[in-house]
Amino acid sequence: MAEAKPKLLIVEDDLDVADMLNAYFRVQGYEVFTVNWGEDGVRASQASRPDLIILDIRLPDIDGYEVARRLRSDRRTADIPIIFLTEKRERADRLQGLELGADDYITKPFDVQELRLRVRNALRRASQDTLTNPVTGLPDGRLVDERLRECLKGGNWAMLLVSLENLDAFRESYGFVASDDVLRAVSLMVHNAMREIGTSGDFLGHIGPTDFVLITSPERAATLQERVRSRLEQSLDYFYPIKDREQPVPRSQRLAIRIGELPRGAYATIEDLKMALLRTRK
């Protein structure tokens, strides 16, 4: 008996982009449905229950955020992976997508092979209930949520956010393979720093594609933060080809590290804690 094809729903009002993605993913072995309006996207998701949704944010009626909000609030569609496809690049837009439970976020113009890999990874996580990030191998998803839930119950802990910024710009210049290599290298350097000055009870995982959460003891937090910052900032230039080290790309597009510490306080839910942690990047 033939294995069922994964079902993709593409919600995209640009007919050229929609047709291109339809043809491309059909050749890749997917069953593909396309709609051009947000309301149609909600109805199609409820009727056909796709395995993954590629969702444009700018739509002619309701925007992609509203589509995602409705899907996440309906138990029939709450767990369908969503990849936002958009021209927006601002941090606030990404935060809004993460808050709505988006699984990934890719900006136009995009590399269709990169989108294919992101679709594959999201489907793999969903079908296998994967607990680790497919690029770095670090805890992700439910495993991170379980650890954050323990923190909500109390205890003596400190939480740091390490964000790798401008990876999208790096990917556009050097390709998705090179950008994945950067993400793996950064995760390894952070892990090694924790191993050197932390304890076996410390935790490192993802709360976003390029955002790492570190949980350690309060007395080690400042030392760990400085060690991670120093190690990463000294290494970022080496990810670029020699010619681009001599003629640096604009600072606004260059790989950068931002580290913040979560203020101690009362957080009602895991999502409250995550959003407060992400706000430390300001």
C-alpha positions in Angstrom: 0.0 0.0 0.0 1.4 3.4 -1.0 2.4 5.8 1.7 0.1 8.8 2.0 1.6 12.0 0.7 2.0 14.9 3.3 -0.6 17.5 2.7 0.4 21.2 2.4 -1.9 24.1 2.5 -0.5 27.3 0.9 -2.3 30.5 1.8 -0.8 33.1 -0.5 -2.5 36.0 -2.4 0.3 36.4 -5.0 -0.9 34.0 -7.7 2.6 33.7 -9.2 4.1 32.7 -5.9 1.2 30.4 -5.1 1.5 28.6 -8.5 5.3 28.3 -8.2 5.0 26.7 -4.7 2.2 24.5 -5.8 4.2 23.1 -8.7 7.5 22.8 -6.8 6.0 20.9 -3.8 4.0 18.6 -6.0 7.2 17.6 -7.7 8.7 17.0 -4.3 6.0 14.5 -3.5 3.5 16.5 -1.5 -0.3 16.8 -1.9 -0.8 20.6 -2.2 -3.8 22.9 -1.8 -3.7 26.6 -2.4 -6.0 29.4 -1.4 -5.6 33.2 -1.8 -7.7 34.6 1.1 -7.3 34.3 4.8 -10.9 33.2 5.5 -10.5 30.5 2.8 -7.4 29.4 4.6 -9.2 28.9 7.9 -12.0 27.0 6.2 -9.6 24.8 4.2 -7.6 24.0 7.3 -10.8 22.9 9.1 -12.1 20.9 6.2 -8.9 19.1 5.0 -6.7 19.2 8.1 -3.4 19.6 6.3 -0.1 18.4 7.7 1.5 21.8 7.4 0.4 25.4 6.4 2.6 27.9 4.6 0.9 31.2 5.5 1.5 34.6 4.0 1.0 37.5 6.5 -0.3 40.0 4.0 -3.6 38.8 2.7 -6.6 40.7 1.1 -9.1 40.2 3.9 -7.8 39.1 7.3 -4.0 38.9 7.8 -2.0 35.8 8.5 -1.8 36.6 12.2 -5.6 36.4 12.5 -5.6 33.2 10.5 -3.0 31.7 12.8 -4.9 33.0 15.9 -8.1 31.2 14.7 -6.4 28.0 13.9 -4.6 27.9 17.3 -7.9 28.5 19.1 -9.6 25.6 17.4 -8.8 22.1 18.8 -9.1 20.6 15.3 -6.3 22.8 13.9 -4.4 23.8 17.0 -1.4 21.5 16.4 -0.9 22.0 12.6 2.6 23.4 12.0 2.6 26.9 10.5 5.4 28.5 8.6 4.9 32.3 8.1 5.9 33.5 4.6 6.2 37.3 4.6 8.1 40.4 3.5 8.1 41.7 7.0 11.5 41.6 8.8 10.9 43.6 12.0 11.6 42.1 15.3 8.0 42.9 16.5 6.6 40.9 13.6 8.7 37.9 14.6 7.6 38.2 18.2 4.0 38.3 17.2 4.4 35.2 15.1 6.1 33.4 18.0 3.4 34.4 20.4 0.8 32.8 18.1 2.8 29.6 18.1 4.3 29.7 14.6 6.8 26.9 13.9 9.0 28.9 11.6 9.2 32.3 9.8 10.8 32.9 6.3 11.0 36.3 4.5 10.6 37.1 0.9 12.5 36.8 -1.4 13.2 33.3 -0.3 15.3 30.4 -1.4 12.7 27.7 -2.3 15.2 24.9 -1.4 15.5 26.5 2.1 11.8 26.6 2.4 11.7 22.9 1.4 14.1 22.0 4.2 12.1 24.1 6.7 8.9 22.3 5.6 10.7 18.9 5.9 12.0 19.8 9.4 8.6 21.0 10.7 6.9 17.9 9.4 9.5 15.7 10.9 9.1 17.4 14.3 5.3 17.0 14.1 5.2 13.4 12.8 7.9 12.0 15.2 7.1 14.3 18.1 10.7 15.3 18.0 12.1 16.8 21.2 15.3 18.3 19.7 16.1 21.0 17.2 16.9 19.4 13.8 19.9 21.7 13.2 21.6 21.9 16.6 20.3 18.8 18.3 19.4 20.8 21.4 16.1 20.4 23.4 13.2 22.1 21.7 9.4 22.2 22.0 7.9 20.1 24.7 11.2 19.3 26.4 11.9 23.0 26.9 8.4 23.6 28.0 8.7 20.9 30.7 11.9 22.6 32.1 10.2 26.0 32.0 7.2 24.6 33.8 9.6 23.3 36.6 10.9 26.9 36.9 7.4 28.3 37.3 7.0 26.1 40.3 9.8 27.9 42.1 13.4 27.1 43.0 16.7 28.8 42.9 17.5 29.5 39.3 18.5 32.1 36.8 17.6 32.3 33.1 19.5 33.8 30.2 18.6 34.4 26.6 21.3 34.2 23.9 20.1 35.4 20.6 21.9 35.1 17.3 20.9 38.1 15.3 20.9 38.8 11.5 21.2 35.1 10.6 18.6 35.7 7.8 20.9 38.3 6.2 23.8 35.9 6.5 21.7 33.2 4.9 20.7 35.4 2.0 24.4 36.1 1.2 26.0 32.6 1.8 23.1 30.1 1.7 21.2 28.0 4.1 23.9 25.3 4.5 26.4 28.0 5.8 23.8 29.5 8.1 23.0 26.1 9.6 26.7 25.6 10.2 26.8 28.9 12.1 23.8 27.9 14.2 25.4 24.6 15.1 28.7 26.2 15.9 27.1 28.8 18.2 25.1 26.2 20.0 28.3 24.1 20.6 30.2 27.1 21.9 27.4 28.0 24.3 27.2 24.3 25.4 31.0 24.2 26.0 30.9 27.4 28.1 28.1 25.9 30.3 30.1 22.6 30.7 33.2 24.5 31.8 31.6 26.6 34.5 28.2 25.1 35.1 26.8 22.0 36.7 25.0 18.9 35.4 21.8 20.5 36.5 22.1 23.4 34.0 19.9 23.4 30.9 20.3 24.7 27.3 17.6 24.6 24.7 15.7 26.5 22.0 12.8 28.9 22.4 13.1 30.1 18.8 15.1 29.1 15.7 18.0 31.4 16.7 17.1 32.0 20.4 18.7 29.9 23.1 17.5 29.7 26.7 20.1 28.9 29.4 19.0 27.9 32.9 21.6 27.9 35.6 22.1 29.0 39.3 22.0 32.7 40.2 25.5 32.6 41.5 26.9 31.4 38.2 24.7 33.5 35.9 26.9 36.6 35.6 30.1 34.5 35.0 28.3 32.3 32.4 26.9 35.4 30.6 30.3 37.0 30.3 32.0 33.7 29.2 29.4 33.1 26.5 29.5 36.7 25.3 33.3 36.8 25.1 33.6 33.5 23.3 30.9 34.2 20.7 31.8 37.8 20.0 35.4 36.7 19.3 34.2 34.0 16.9 31.6 35.7 14.7 34.0 37.2 12.2 35.4 33.8 11.3 32.1 32.6 9.9 32.6 35.1 7.0 34.9 34.5 4.0 38.2 36.3 4.3 37.3 38.8 1.6 34.3 39.9 3.7 36.3 40.1 6.9 38.5 42.7 5.1 35.5 44.6 3.8 32.8 44.1 6.5 29.1 44.0 5.6 27.0 46.7 7.2 26.7 46.4 11.0 22.9 46.2 10.7 23.2 43.1 8.6 26.2 41.5 10.4 26.0 38.5 12.7 25.6 39.6 16.3 25.0 38.2 19.7 22.6 39.7 22.2 22.3 38.3 25.8 19.7 39.1 28.4 18.8 37.9 31.8 15.2 37.3 32.8 14.1 39.5 35.7 12.9 37.5 38.7 9.2 37.8 39.1 5.9 36.1 39.1 5.0 34.5 35.7 1.6 32.9 35.4 2.3 30.7 32.3 5.1 29.3 30.2 4.1 31.8 27.4 4.4 34.7 29.8 7.8 33.6 30.8 8.9 33.1 27.2 7.7 36.5 26.1 9.4 38.2 29.1 12.6 36.4 28.2 12.4 37.5 24.6 11.9 41.1 25.7 15.3 41.1 27.4 16.8 41.4 23.9 15.8 45.1 23.8 
